[in-house]
C-alpha cells in the first residue's frame, strides 16, 4: 500500500507533485521493483535459459524447413 505524503495536507500543490515529493512515484516504484526482480540470479538464469532454448528451436526449425 502506498502511503500518502506528509506534505500533502489535503490540498494539491503542483510544485510538490512536479518535484516528486519525498517518496518515489508509482512508476519509479514499479521500475525499481521490476529491476530488483530481474536482478535475482535465479530469474536471470531462467531468462538466459529461455533465450537459449528459443534460439535452438528457431535454428532447428530453419534447418528442417525446405
C-alpha positions as CSV (number, residue, x, y, z in Angstrom):
1,X,0.0,0.0,0.0
2,X,1.3,3.4,-0.9
3,X,1.3,5.9,2.0
4,X,0.1,9.5,1.5
5,X,2.9,12.0,1.6
6,X,3.0,14.1,4.8
7,X,3.5,17.3,2.6
8,X,0.1,16.7,1.0
9,X,-2.1,18.1,3.9
10,X,-5.3,17.6,1.9
11,X,-4.5,20.2,-0.8
12,X,-3.0,19.9,-4.3
13,X,0.4,21.6,-4.8
14,X,1.8,21.5,-8.3
15,X,5.3,22.3,-7.2
16,X,5.4,19.3,-4.8
17,X,3.8,17.0,-7.3
18,X,6.2,18.1,-10.1
19,X,9.3,17.7,-7.9
20,X,8.2,14.2,-6.9
21,X,7.9,15.0,-3.2
22,X,9.9,12.9,-0.8
23,X,8.8,9.5,-1.9
24,X,9.1,7.6,-5.2
25,X,6.4,8.0,-7.7
26,X,4.3,4.9,-8.6
27,X,6.1,4.5,-12.0
28,X,9.5,4.8,-10.3
29,X,8.5,2.3,-7.7
30,X,7.3,-0.2,-10.3
31,X,10.6,0.3,-12.3
32,X,12.7,-0.3,-9.1
33,X,10.7,-3.4,-8.1
34,X,10.9,-4.9,-11.6
35,X,14.7,-4.2,-11.8
36,X,15.1,-5.9,-8.4
37,X,13.1,-8.9,-9.5
38,X,15.1,-9.3,-12.8
39,X,18.4,-9.0,-11.0
40,X,17.8,-12.1,-8.9
41,X,20.2,-14.8,-10.0
42,X,17.5,-17.4,-10.5
43,X,15.4,-15.2,-12.6
44,X,18.4,-14.0,-14.6
45,X,19.5,-17.6,-15.3
46,X,15.9,-18.5,-16.2
47,X,15.7,-15.7,-18.8
48,X,19.0,-16.7,-20.2
49,X,17.9,-20.4,-20.4
50,X,14.6,-19.5,-22.2
51,X,16.5,-17.3,-24.7
52,X,19.0,-20.1,-25.5
53,X,16.1,-22.6,-25.8
54,X,14.2,-20.3,-28.2
55,X,17.3,-19.9,-30.3
56,X,17.8,-23.6,-30.5
57,X,14.1,-24.1,-31.5
58,X,14.3,-21.4,-34.2
59,X,17.6,-22.7,-35.6
60,X,16.3,-26.3,-35.7
61,X,13.1,-25.1,-37.5
62,X,15.3,-23.3,-40.0
63,X,17.5,-26.3,-40.6
64,X,14.5,-28.7,-41.0
65,X,12.4,-26.5,-43.3
66,X,12.7,-27.0,-47.1
